[in-house]
Amino acid sequence: MLIVPTAPLANQTFTVLLANQPCRIDLVQKSNGMFMTIYVNDALLLAGVICENRNRIVRSRYLGFTGDLEFRDIAGNADPVYTGLNSRFFLCYLEAADIA
């Protein structure tokens, strides 16, 4: 498992290399939760997926993504909000071995 650095910003876009997959991740905080859009090799993989505590984001192998992503609350069991990113809520990349 790897921690993907995020910032306490309501809307952010960043790039990261995960298992040799060049990824662009967009995080957007809305009134009803935080949502993620993922691009791999500049191709849309998933759009507008809600981010919940310890709930995997990609989930489906048929999408061809190696591994998965999830947020983890280290101070309880709340879903992530931008004000706690990288202090209370951490974006985790789960490698294939972490999922099996």
Residue pairs with C-beta under 8 A, 6 or more apart in sequence:
1 92
1 93
1 94
1 95
1 98
2 18
2 92
2 93
2 95
3 90
3 91
3 92
3 93
4 16
4 18
4 25
4 69
4 91
4 92
4 93
5 14
5 86
5 91
6 12
6 14
6 27
6 85
6 86
6 90
6 91
7 85
7 86
8 82
8 83
8 84
8 85
8 86
8 87
9 82
9 85
10 28
10 29
10 82
11 26
11 27
11 28
11 29
12 26
12 27
13 24
13 25
13 26
13 27
14 24
14 25
15 22
15 23
15 24
15 25
16 23
16 25
16 93
17 23
18 66
18 67
18 93
19 66
19 67
19 93
19 95
19 96
20 66
21 40
21 41
21 65
21 66
22 40
22 41
22 42
23 38
23 39
23 40
24 38
24 39
24 42
25 36
25 37
25 38
25 39
25 69
26 36
26 37
26 38
27 34
27 35
27 36
27 51
27 82
27 85
28 34
28 35
28 36
28 37
29 81
29 82
33 50
33 51
33 52
33 79
34 50
34 51
34 71
34 79
34 80
34 81
34 82
35 48
35 49
35 50
35 51
36 46
36 48
36 49
36 51
36 57
36 69
37 44
37 46
37 47
37 48
37 49
38 44
38 45
38 46
38 49
38 57
38 58
38 65
38 69
39 45
40 65
45 58
45 63
45 65
46 57
46 58
46 63
49 57
51 57
51 71
51 79
51 80
52 71
52 79
52 80
53 71
53 72
53 73
53 77
53 78
53 79
53 80
53 89
54 70
54 71
54 72
54 73
55 70
55 71
56 68
56 69
56 70
56 94
56 99
57 68
57 69
57 70
58 65
58 67
58 68
58 69
59 68
66 96
67 93
67 94
67 95
67 96
67 98
67 99
68 93
68 94
68 99
69 91
69 92
69 93
69 94
70 91
70 92
70 94
71 79
71 80
71 89
71 90
71 91
71 92
72 89
72 90
72 92
73 79
73 80
73 84
73 88
73 89
74 88
74 89
74 90
75 88
78 89
80 89
81 89
85 91
